[in-house]
Amino acid sequence: MQKEEKKQAKLNEFETAQGMFPKTEFDYYWKKNAKKVAGKVCEALKDALATNRLYVNVSTQKGFSTRQELCFKNIKKFCSEFAENVNDNIIHEVMPDYVDVLYNIFMDTNNPDILAFLLLTPKKTAMQVIFTYLWDNRQDDFITEYIRTNLTEMDIHERLLQNDYYSDVAGKINKDMRAKKLLYKNIKKSTPTNFTKMFPETREMTRKFILHIGPTNSGKTYNALEDLKNAKSGVYLAPLRLLAYEQYEKMNKEGCPCSMITGEEMIIMPGSFHQSSTIEMLNLHEEYDVAVIDEAQMIADSQRGGAWTSAILGVRASTVHLCASPDAEKALIRMITSCQDEYKVVYHERKTQLMQDPDAAHFSFPQDVKEGDALIVFSRKDVHSVAEELKNHGIGCSIIYGSLPYEVRHREATKFADGVTKVVVATDAIGMGMNLPIRRVVFLQTSKYDGTRERPLNVSELKQIAGRAGRYGLYDIGYFTSTVDYMIIGKLVNYDAPLIRKAMINIPEDFLNKEGRVSTILEMWNQIPQTGFYVKGDVSDKIRLARLLEEISDDKELVKTFVKIPLSLDSKELFNEFMKYFRITAKGETPDLSKTLRRYNPISIDVESEDALQQLETYSTIYDFLYSYSRATGNDSELDMILIAKRDISEKIFQILDKQGFIAKTCTRCGKKLIWSHKGNLCDACYENRKIRR
């Protein structure tokens, strides 16, 4: 009983402290001083690396993880991977007085309200309140991000040389570190402060930019493409394969021969001087009369933004059309003027009114679903669960999400456009320029997992998706609603998105030609401090991949080739095939593609089986890899067979989806069907039984 009382007393103390916490003053303090706070924590962490005992996680032969003190066997790995893996837990482990360090930093403020809170509240409770507040406001990772960016491998090694426990083992890798330091200085020195100089061929041109600025459904892309069709040569650069394919089809139908080149497929039309591509496939050495870069606000995207930045700074076209949302206008003008190119801005107004559905403030799924609705969720599993429930209520639907082959996504979109299906269930993929006859967008979810954490949709994302409602020529008004946060979503969609203030930049291609291993060059690029408008794109996954490949072979050209092949690390089967092909190629042998094609032959899959769709999607990603591998290594003999097999996969998926063969969400223990929004993997009965047994 005494234990419960103590627990309740601590909870009461925490809640009282939360009530006292000066949120407004702290927000102002954090906005002004966050970088300074992170810098002081980083310095304190360096001091801890120079004085404390240090441990790393290592895997045993049986696959278990164990703690091991720093030694000669693991010091290289510790130096190279510590910063990129750093998180709050690691900071606490290396620096047990982390709370005291932060407390003392905050005590150094001259804000009387923050000082009063810190002095009148027990230290542990005060810091718990501050950590909770930073977490709730999505600011908790600022310090760790700062450390990842500013703590270099060489910094860590220098501190270990000062550490009495590890100075000897640190000294044994001095030679390696000197080589890395030299490479780091070389890369830093050759990285221009003016990123436009990374495209010397383009800087010899004077280009004319036409910025098409406006919301969704305002005709931005249509106007740009009209100019492209009338040009002698040109390229359309899309964010999605599906959009590249749509424009490829449209231009050919309208009498403008056009080829299509994406990372997974190449269709060359005889006599064509026009090309439709995904943005990553732009050839920066090719010259065009006109280029159209769609969804240019993507310059700020942390994963893919570097491709848009490279295209804007480097595309060799006399006239460049940029289609973008209003929040990107100033950033794009800044980029164009830094290239000393000309520009004009064309503003586009939305052609149909967009408004929150006043009759759907209490939208109930699936009872309130209507013809023309686009139901938005953010995972493959939820798309299928929602579609299955619609089917059970007699509502046929199309589905659109990222891991479907793009031929299937195109056909599903066409079914909805032609009225074969009355509803579409989709992820945010529909926000990227897909022209669908959507009357109303319904947000069944308003948060998404972004690869790091579950977070609410930001204003730009909400506007982009909601704006797909009310296609011009079909509807006078487009509607949107949501099952949660109805009032908040309404305000956010009608709120101006914050201006974009950064552009991501990719590592220049020729940097990989410098002396040193590919992984080391990528690491050094990652460790160059970033300042100003341009921000380095995250290459952590490529670093990890390069290290794995270099354990198998020291053939730098081969490692470079494989690192450039598009690869999703989410699929274990795909990753295994990727590594198998690298091992065979590293031995100087040629992989037997026909053997892989036979192994993943879609004919062997029974479309009636429960896991047929998932298997086919996996097969599709493996064929995408085989296609990319064949093109990267110059082995073109099997390309036609790969494309034929990909079409066979799509045909099988068509059969499943035509029968509305969706994958229902089920209890992992008893197999009972669950509603799409059910939390967890167990039904209520199985969950209660598990609690009782525990």
N, C-alpha and C positions, 0 to 999 in steps of 0.2 A: 504493500500500500504506500509505503514511504517513497518507493521508486516512482510510482505513478504521480505522487504529489510533486516530486522534484521535476518530473517531466512536464507537468502542467504549469509549474511555476516558471520554467524556462520558456514555455510557449507564451505565457502571459507577458513575460519580460520582452520577448521578441515582438509581440503585437503592439505593446506600449511604445517600444522603440520605433517601430514602423510608423506609428502615429506622430511621433516627434520629428521624423526625418524631414529635413527641408528640401523637398524635391525640386522646386523651382531654382533655388540657389545652387543645388548640386548639378542640375542640368547645365546651368550657365558655366559653372566651374569646369565641368567635364568637357564641354564644347571648346573651352579656351585652353585647357591644360592636359587633355588626354594624351597628346603626343609626348609632352614633358613627363607625365606620370609613367608612360610605357618606357621611355628612355631611361628613367631612373631604375625601374624594375629590371630592365635589360642589363644595366651596369651592375646592379646587385647580384643578378644571376651569374654574370661573369666572375664576380668576386667569389661566389659560392663554388663555381667550377675550379677556382684556384686554391680552395681550402678544404672542401668537404670530401668525404668518401663518396664514390659514385658507383652506381649499379646499372646494369642493362638487362633487358629481357632476352633470353636465348631459348631456342627450341631444342629439345632433346631428340634423340634418335626415334623415340616412340611418339613424337609429335606434341609432347607436352611443353609448356612454357615454364621456365624457371628463372630466378634472379641470380645474376652472376656479377661479381665485382669487376670493375674495369681492369683489363690486363692486355698483354701484347696481342692476343688473338682477336680481341674485339675493339681495340682502341680506334682503328681506322673507321670501322662502321659507326662507332659512337661519334667521332668527329664529323663524319659526312652526313649522318642522318639525324643527329640530335635536334637541330633547328627546325627541320621540316616536320618532325613528329611532335614538336613541343605542344603541350596543352596544360591546362591548370593543374592536373594531377602530377605531371612531370615537374612543373615548376615547384610544387609543394615538396616533392621527393628530394630534388636537388637542393632546394632552399627551404628547409623546414620553418624558418622564421618569415616566410612570405607574408603572412598576415601582419606581422610587426612592421615589415618593410613598407607595405602599403599604408598602414596606419600612420607611420611617421611621415610619409609623403603627404598624406591628407592633412596632418596636423600642421604642416608648414604653410597652410593657406592663411590668407588674411581675411577670409570671409567669416564674420562673427557668428552667423547662424550655423555654419558647418562646424566651426570650432566648439560652439556651445553643445551641439549634438554629440560630438566626440568626447567632450569632457564630462557630460552628464550621463553618458551611457557606458556600461561595461564594454571594454575593448572588443571582446569576442562577439558580443551581441551587435555592437555598432557595425563591425565589419561584415557580419552575417547579413544585416539589413542592406548594406551597400552592395555586396555581391549579388543578393537577390534582386535588388533594383536594377543593377546593370544587366543581369540575365533577362529580366522581364522586358527591358527596353532594347534587347538585341545588341547591347554594347559590350557584353562580357568578353568577346573574343578580340577586342581591339588590341589588348596587350600582347596576346599570343601571336596575332598577325604581325605586329610590329617586330617581335622577336624573330619570327620566321624570316622576315625581310631583311633585318639589320644585323643578325648574329651570323657571321660567316664561319666556315669550317676552319679558316686560319685563326680567327679569334679564339675559337674553342681550343685549338692546339696550343696556342700561346699561353692560355690560362692553365692548361694541364702541365705545361713545362714549369709553371710556378708552383704547382701543387706537390707538396712533399711526398704524398702517397704515390704519385704517378709520373714524376719528372723523368725517371729512368726509362719507362716504357714509351713516354711521349718523345723522348730523345731519339729512340730507335726508328721513328718514322719521319725524322727531320728532312731526309732527302726527298721523300714523296711530297712533303708539305712545301718544300722550297720550289719544286717543280709546279705544284698547283698554284703557289703564290705568283710565280712568273707568268703562268697562263692567265690567271685572274687579272694581273696588271695589263697583260696584252689585250685581253678582251675588253677590259674597262677603258683602256686607252683608245681602242679602235671602235668603241661604241660612240657614235656621234651624239652630241647633246642636241643637235638638230636632226631629228629622225627622218626628215624628208631627204637627207643626203644618202640614206640607205638605198635610194632608187635613182642612181645617177643617170640612167638612160632616160627616165621620165623627166628629170630636171632639165634636160635639154629641150623639152617641148614647152609650149604655152598652151594650156588646155582651157577650155571654156566649160564651166560647170553650170548646170541648171538644177537648182534645188526645188524639189516639189515637196512643199511642207503642208501637212494637213492631217486630220484624224483618219481613222478607218472609213471605208466607203465614201471617199471623196474624189476618186478618179485619178489619184497620183500616178499609179503605175500605168494606167491606160494611156495617159498623155505621153509618158516617156516612151512607151512601146511603139506608139505611132511614129515617132521620130526614128526609132531603131529600124522599123520595117522599111522606111524610105531611104535609109542609108545604104551605101555601097557595101559596107561590111560592119559588123557589130557583134556585141556580146551582151547577153542578159545574165546577170548574176543573182541567184536566188538563195534564200536561206534554207530551203528544203528541196529534196529531190522531186517531190510531188509538184512543186511550183515550176521547177525547171522543166519537168515533163509536160506540164500543162501549156507552157509557153512554146515549147518545141512543137507540140501538136497544133496549137493555134496558128503559129506562123506558117507552118507547112500547109495547113488548110487554106490560109489566106493568100497562098501563092508566093510566099517568101521562103525559099529553101533554107532550112535551118538544121544544123546538127545538134546533138545533145551529148555532153560530156559530164559525167558525175564520177564520183569515186568508185561506183559499183557498175557502171555501164557506159558504153560509148557507142553512139549511133551516128555514123557519118553519112550525111545526105550528099549524093553526087551533085557537084556544081554549087554547093552552098558556101556563102561567105559570111553567114551568120551562125551564131552558136548560143545555145542555152545551157547554162551550167550552174552547179552549186558554187558558192562563193570561193570555197577552198580550192577549186580546180582552175582558177584564173591563171593563165600563162602571162607572166609579167614581161616577157620578152616579145610577145606578139603585139602588133599594132592594129588598131581598129579606127574606124571613122566615128562610131558612136558606142558608148558603153552605158548600160542601165544597171545601177546598183540598188537593189530593192532592200527595204527594211534597214536603212542605214543607221538607225538609232542603235543597232546591235553593236556598234563600236564599243559600247560600255559593257558588253556581256563578258563575264570573267572567263568563260570556257572558250568561246569562239570569236570574241570581239576582235582579236588580232587579225583575222582574215579580212574583216571589213576595213580595218585601218590600212592594211597592206594594199587593198584594192583602191581605196580612195587616194592614198599617197602615191601609188605605183602604177595604176592602170594606164597603158599607153593608148589613149584615145583622144581625138581632137575635141569631141564633145562628150561630157559625162553627165548623165542624169542621176541625181541622188533622190530617192524617194524615202521620206522619213517623217516621223511624228514631230510635233512642235517642240518637244523638250530637247531635241537634238540640234535645232537650227544653229544656235550660237557656237556649239562645239564644232559643227561641220564647217561653218564659215571660218573659224579659227584655223582648222586644218588646211582649207583651201588657200587662205591668204598666206599661210606659212610656206606654201608651195609656190607663191607668187603667181598663181593662176587667176583667171577672171571668173566671175560668177554673177548670176542673177537669181533672185528668189521668186518662185511662183507659188502663191498661197492658194490652197484648195479648201473649199468649204464642204462639210458633210452634205451629201445630196438628200439624205432622209433624216428626219428628226430621230434622236435617240432619247428614250426616257425610261425611267423605272416604272414597271407595271404596277399601277395603283391597285389593281384587283388581285395582286399576288403577294401581298404583304405577309401572308401566312401560308405560303406555298407548301403543299403536302404532296410528297412523292409516294406512289405514282399517280394518285387520284387526280391531281391537277395538271398532269402533262397534256399538252395540246399539240395538234399538228403544226409543224414548223418550228418546234422547240429544239434547241441544242443544249443538251444536259452536260455540264462540265464537271469532271472529276480529274484526279491527277495521278492515276496509276493504271496499269493494264488490268490488274485484278479488279479494281473498282469499276472500270469500263464494262467488263464482262458481267460483274454482279448486277449492275444497274440494268444492262441489256437483258439479262435473264429475268429480272423482275418485270420488266416491260413486256417481255414475251408471255409471261404467265398471266398478264392482264390483257392479252390480246393486242398488244401494240408492237408492230414490226419496226425495227430500227436499223440504221447503219451505225458502224462503229469506226472510229479513227483514233489511232494512237501510234507512237513512234516505232515500235518494233514490228509492225505489220509491213510486209513488202510494199513498196510505193505503188505497184500496179494494183494491189488490193485496196490501198487507201483511195486511189483514184477511182476505182470501180465503186467502192462504198459511197464516195462523195457523189458520183454520178447517179447512183440509185436514189439517193436523197434528192438530188437536183431534179430528177425525172419523176419524182412522186411515187416511185416504187416503195420506198419506205417513207414514213411520215415524220420520223424523229431521228436525230443523230445524237449519239453519245460519244463524247470526245474528250481528249486531254487538251492542254493549251496549244497543241499543234495547230488547231484551227485558227489561232490568233495570228499566225504568220501568213497573212495574205490570201488565205483560201476563200474563194468566192462561192459561197453556198447560199441557197435561198432560206436563210434563217429568219424567222419572224421574231423569235424571243430566245435570248440566252438565259439559261437558268444555272446559277452557280450552286451545285449540290455540295461543293466544298469551296472554302475560301482560303485554304492554306495548302502548301505543297512542300514536299521534301526536295531540297535543292542540291542534294549530294552530301550535305554536311548536317543539316538540321531541318526540322519541320518549321516553316515560317509562314506568316500571312502573306498573301499576294500584295505586291506593292501597287501604287497608283497606276504606273505605266502598264503593268501586266493586266490589271482590271480593265483599264480603258481599251487596251488592244483586243481583249477577248470579248468584252461587252459590245464593242463597236462592230462586231461581225453581224449583229442583228440589223434587220431592215435593209435588205439588199435593194439597191436602186433599180427601179423598173418593176419591182414586184410588190413592194410595200411603201406606204407613205411614212410609216413610223416603225422604228425598231425598238423592241422592248428588252429589258433585262430585269432579272429578279434573283433572289437567293433564298436558300432554306435557312440560313443563319445570318446574323448581323445585317438584317435587311436595311435598317436606317443608315448604318455605317457605310455599307457598300454603295448605297445611293449617293451619299455625300462624296465618297472617294472617286467614283466614276465621273462625277461632274466637277472634280477638283483638278486644277492644272498640275500635271506631273512635275516634280522637281527637275530643274534643268540638268542635263548631262554635263558633267565637269571633268570627265576623263575619257581616254581612249586606250584600249588595250593594244599592246604591240607584241608581235611574235619575234622569236629569235631569228635573225637574218639567216637565210639559207647558207651563205658562204662562211658563217661562223663555225659550222660543223667541219669545215675543211682545215681549221687551225690544228696545230700540233696538240696531241693529247687524245685520250679516250673520249668517246661520244658522251658517256655519262659524266665525265669530269667537265667537259665543255658546257653541258647543260647545267650542271651544278654551279659553275662559275657565273654563267648568265643569270641564274636564279638569284645569286648572292650580290649582284651589282645593286647598290641602293637605288631606289626609284624616287624621282622627284618630279614635280611639275605635272603637266597635263597627261603625258603618256605613261602608262602603267604596264609593266611586264606581265604577259600572260602566264598562267600557272603551268609549269612543265614538270611538276612532281611525278605524275604518272609516267611520263617519258623517261625521267631519270631512273625510276625503279625498273622500268622495262629494259632500259639500256644496260643497267647493272646485271640483270638476269642473263641477258644475251652475251655479255662480255665474260661471264663465268664459263660459257660454253666455247666461245671463239674470240680471238683478238683481231679478227678481220674487220677493220674499221669500216670499210666500204659496205660490207655486208650488214653490219650493225646499223649503219646509217639508213640503208635501204629498208630494213625491217622496222625501224623506229618510225619511219614516215608512213608506213601502211596503217590506214585507219583501223583501230582496234578498240572494242568495248571490253573492259576488264570485268564486266558483270557476268558474262557467260563462261563458266568453267570449261565447257566442251569446246567452245571456240578458242579459248586461250590454249588449251591442250593441243589443238590442231596447229595453231600458230607456232608454238614452241617445237612441235614435231617437225614442221617444215623448216624451221631455222636449223635444227640439229642436222637434218639431212643435207641441206644446202651448205652448211658449214663444213661438211665432210667432202665437199666437192662433187656431191651426187645430185641428181635431179629427182625431185619427188614425183611419185607416180600419181598424177592428178586423176587419171581415170579410175584408180583404185579408190581414191577418196570419193569420187562421184558415185561409184557403185555402192560404197558404204552408206552414203547419205542420199540414196536414190528415193525420191518421194513416193515412187510406185509401191514401195514396201509398207507404207503407212495406211492403215485402215481408217478412213475418215469417220467411222462410227465409234472409234475408241475415244475414251475420255481425254487422253493427253495428246490427241492428234494435232490440235491447233498449236499447242506449245512446241511439239516436236517440229512441226513445219516451220514455225518462226525461227527455231534454232538452226534448222537446215538452211534457211534463207540467209542468216548471218554468216554461216560457214561458206556458202556460195559467194557471198559478197567478198569475203576474205580471199577465196580462191581467185576471184576475178582481179582483185587489187594486187595479189601476189604475182599473178601471171603478167600483168602489165608492168609491174615494178621490175621484174626480172627479165622481161623481154621474151617470155615464153607464151606466144600468142596462139599456139596451135589448138589449145583447148577452149579458147574464149567462146566460140559458138556453142560448144557442148554445155558450157556453164550457163549461158544465157537461156538455152532450151530447157535445161533442168530448172532454172529459176522460174520460168513460165509454168512448168509443170507444178511446182510448189504453189504458185499463185492460183492455178486452176483448182488444186485440191482445197485450198483455203476458201475459194469461191463456193465450192460445193458445201463446205461446212457452214459458211455464213449465210448462204441462200436458204439453208434449212434452219437458220437462227440457232446454230449450235454453239451457244455461249457457255462459258465455264462458270457455274454457280459457285458462290462462296459457301463452303461447307465446314462443319465442325471437324477438326482434325482427329478427334477421338471416335465419335459415333457416326460421322458422315451426314448428319442432319443438315438440311439446307438452311442458310442464315440469310437475313436481309442484308443488303449491300452495306448499310451503315453500321452493322454490328461491330462493336469493338472487341478485338482479340480474336483468337482462332478456335475458341471453345464455345459451345452453346451454353446457355445459362445452367442447364441441368448438370452437364459435365464439369462446369466450373465449380458449382456448389459441391459436387461429389469430391472433387480434388481438394477443396478447402477442408471438407470433413475428414478425409484421409490424412491430411497434413496435421 
